[in-house]
Amino acid sequence: MDKIQHPSNNGVLGAPVGWDQGELPCNALPVTHTHVGDLPAVLSYWRPDVDELAVLNAGGAVRLWVAGATMPPVMLDVDGAR
């Protein structure tokens, strides 16, 4: 999937301090800093390409990768879904 610029984006995240770009590249990510009630949240927007859409339409799944040994609280949804 390709990260995309969204009209709500109001920030950019870079690679963490000390990140080894040679081992695994980590590029800038446009994000939206917001809140869900009193809880701060950071949103990023992604668009599947044609091949990925075909896989999803055939019943494939979206997979979330998180670098590290644990999973922070995360959520996946569809922007604009009814």
MODELLER restraints for C-alpha pairs under 7 A, 6 or more apart:
rsr = mdl.restraints
at = mdl.atoms
rsr.add(forms.Gaussian(group=physical.xy_distance, feature=features.Distance(at['CA:1:A'], at['CA:46:A']), mean=6.07, stdev=0.5))
rsr.add(forms.Gaussian(group=physical.xy_distance, feature=features.Distance(at['CA:1:A'], at['CA:47:A']), mean=5.54, stdev=0.5))
rsr.add(forms.Gaussian(group=physical.xy_distance, feature=features.Distance(at['CA:1:A'], at['CA:48:A']), mean=4.43, stdev=0.5))
rsr.add(forms.Gaussian(group=physical.xy_distance, feature=features.Distance(at['CA:1:A'], at['CA:49:A']), mean=6.14, stdev=0.5))
rsr.add(forms.Gaussian(group=physical.xy_distance, feature=features.Distance(at['CA:2:A'], at['CA:46:A']), mean=5.41, stdev=0.5))
rsr.add(forms.Gaussian(group=physical.xy_distance, feature=features.Distance(at['CA:2:A'], at['CA:47:A']), mean=5.38, stdev=0.5))
rsr.add(forms.Gaussian(group=physical.xy_distance, feature=features.Distance(at['CA:2:A'], at['CA:48:A']), mean=6.36, stdev=0.5))
rsr.add(forms.Gaussian(group=physical.xy_distance, feature=features.Distance(at['CA:3:A'], at['CA:45:A']), mean=5.84, stdev=0.5))
rsr.add(forms.Gaussian(group=physical.xy_distance, feature=features.Distance(at['CA:3:A'], at['CA:46:A']), mean=4.34, stdev=0.5))
rsr.add(forms.Gaussian(group=physical.xy_distance, feature=features.Distance(at['CA:3:A'], at['CA:47:A']), mean=6.45, stdev=0.5))
rsr.add(forms.Gaussian(group=physical.xy_distance, feature=features.Distance(at['CA:4:A'], at['CA:45:A']), mean=5.62, stdev=0.5))
rsr.add(forms.Gaussian(group=physical.xy_distance, feature=features.Distance(at['CA:4:A'], at['CA:46:A']), mean=5.49, stdev=0.5))
rsr.add(forms.Gaussian(group=physical.xy_distance, feature=features.Distance(at['CA:4:A'], at['CA:47:A']), mean=6.74, stdev=0.5))
rsr.add(forms.Gaussian(group=physical.xy_distance, feature=features.Distance(at['CA:5:A'], at['CA:30:A']), mean=6.19, stdev=0.5))
rsr.add(forms.Gaussian(group=physical.xy_distance, feature=features.Distance(at['CA:6:A'], at['CA:45:A']), mean=6.63, stdev=0.5))
rsr.add(forms.Gaussian(group=physical.xy_distance, feature=features.Distance(at['CA:8:A'], at['CA:32:A']), mean=5.93, stdev=0.5))
rsr.add(forms.Gaussian(group=physical.xy_distance, feature=features.Distance(at['CA:9:A'], at['CA:30:A']), mean=6.21, stdev=0.5))
rsr.add(forms.Gaussian(group=physical.xy_distance, feature=features.Distance(at['CA:9:A'], at['CA:31:A']), mean=5.03, stdev=0.5))
rsr.add(forms.Gaussian(group=physical.xy_distance, feature=features.Distance(at['CA:9:A'], at['CA:32:A']), mean=4.25, stdev=0.5))
rsr.add(forms.Gaussian(group=physical.xy_distance, feature=features.Distance(at['CA:10:A'], at['CA:31:A']), mean=6.31, stdev=0.5))
rsr.add(forms.Gaussian(group=physical.xy_distance, feature=features.Distance(at['CA:10:A'], at['CA:32:A']), mean=5.12, stdev=0.5))
rsr.add(forms.Gaussian(group=physical.xy_distance, feature=features.Distance(at['CA:10:A'], at['CA:33:A']), mean=6.50, stdev=0.5))
rsr.add(forms.Gaussian(group=physical.xy_distance, feature=features.Distance(at['CA:11:A'], at['CA:30:A']), mean=5.95, stdev=0.5))
rsr.add(forms.Gaussian(group=physical.xy_distance, feature=features.Distance(at['CA:11:A'], at['CA:31:A']), mean=5.23, stdev=0.5))
rsr.add(forms.Gaussian(group=physical.xy_distance, feature=features.Distance(at['CA:11:A'], at['CA:32:A']), mean=6.05, stdev=0.5))
rsr.add(forms.Gaussian(group=physical.xy_distance, feature=features.Distance(at['CA:11:A'], at['CA:33:A']), mean=6.89, stdev=0.5))
rsr.add(forms.Gaussian(group=physical.xy_distance, feature=features.Distance(at['CA:12:A'], at['CA:28:A']), mean=6.35, stdev=0.5))
rsr.add(forms.Gaussian(group=physical.xy_distance, feature=features.Distance(at['CA:12:A'], at['CA:29:A']), mean=5.39, stdev=0.5))
rsr.add(forms.Gaussian(group=physical.xy_distance, feature=features.Distance(at['CA:12:A'], at['CA:30:A']), mean=4.40, stdev=0.5))
rsr.add(forms.Gaussian(group=physical.xy_distance, feature=features.Distance(at['CA:12:A'], at['CA:31:A']), mean=5.49, stdev=0.5))
rsr.add(forms.Gaussian(group=physical.xy_distance, feature=features.Distance(at['CA:13:A'], at['CA:28:A']), mean=5.58, stdev=0.5))
rsr.add(forms.Gaussian(group=physical.xy_distance, feature=features.Distance(at['CA:13:A'], at['CA:29:A']), mean=5.08, stdev=0.5))
rsr.add(forms.Gaussian(group=physical.xy_distance, feature=features.Distance(at['CA:13:A'], at['CA:30:A']), mean=6.45, stdev=0.5))
rsr.add(forms.Gaussian(group=physical.xy_distance, feature=features.Distance(at['CA:13:A'], at['CA:31:A']), mean=6.90, stdev=0.5))
rsr.add(forms.Gaussian(group=physical.xy_distance, feature=features.Distance(at['CA:14:A'], at['CA:27:A']), mean=6.35, stdev=0.5))
rsr.add(forms.Gaussian(group=physical.xy_distance, feature=features.Distance(at['CA:14:A'], at['CA:28:A']), mean=4.57, stdev=0.5))
rsr.add(forms.Gaussian(group=physical.xy_distance, feature=features.Distance(at['CA:14:A'], at['CA:29:A']), mean=6.47, stdev=0.5))
rsr.add(forms.Gaussian(group=physical.xy_distance, feature=features.Distance(at['CA:15:A'], at['CA:26:A']), mean=5.41, stdev=0.5))
rsr.add(forms.Gaussian(group=physical.xy_distance, feature=features.Distance(at['CA:15:A'], at['CA:27:A']), mean=6.51, stdev=0.5))
rsr.add(forms.Gaussian(group=physical.xy_distance, feature=features.Distance(at['CA:15:A'], at['CA:28:A']), mean=6.90, stdev=0.5))
rsr.add(forms.Gaussian(group=physical.xy_distance, feature=features.Distance(at['CA:30:A'], at['CA:44:A']), mean=6.51, stdev=0.5))
rsr.add(forms.Gaussian(group=physical.xy_distance, feature=features.Distance(at['CA:31:A'], at['CA:42:A']), mean=6.40, stdev=0.5))
rsr.add(forms.Gaussian(group=physical.xy_distance, feature=features.Distance(at['CA:31:A'], at['CA:43:A']), mean=5.46, stdev=0.5))
rsr.add(forms.Gaussian(group=physical.xy_distance, feature=features.Distance(at['CA:31:A'], at['CA:44:A']), mean=4.78, stdev=0.5))
rsr.add(forms.Gaussian(group=physical.xy_distance, feature=features.Distance(at['CA:32:A'], at['CA:42:A']), mean=5.59, stdev=0.5))
rsr.add(forms.Gaussian(group=physical.xy_distance, feature=features.Distance(at['CA:32:A'], at['CA:43:A']), mean=5.02, stdev=0.5))
rsr.add(forms.Gaussian(group=physical.xy_distance, feature=features.Distance(at['CA:32:A'], at['CA:44:A']), mean=6.50, stdev=0.5))
rsr.add(forms.Gaussian(group=physical.xy_distance, feature=features.Distance(at['CA:33:A'], at['CA:41:A']), mean=6.05, stdev=0.5))
rsr.add(forms.Gaussian(group=physical.xy_distance, feature=features.Distance(at['CA:33:A'], at['CA:42:A']), mean=4.72, stdev=0.5))
rsr.add(forms.Gaussian(group=physical.xy_distance, feature=features.Distance(at['CA:33:A'], at['CA:43:A']), mean=6.60, stdev=0.5))
rsr.add(forms.Gaussian(group=physical.xy_distance, feature=features.Distance(at['CA:34:A'], at['CA:40:A']), mean=5.97, stdev=0.5))
rsr.add(forms.Gaussian(group=physical.xy_distance, feature=features.Distance(at['CA:34:A'], at['CA:41:A']), mean=5.26, stdev=0.5))
rsr.add(forms.Gaussian(group=physical.xy_distance, feature=features.Distance(at['CA:34:A'], at['CA:42:A']), mean=6.15, stdev=0.5))
rsr.add(forms.Gaussian(group=physical.xy_distance, feature=features.Distance(at['CA:35:A'], at['CA:41:A']), mean=5.21, stdev=0.5))
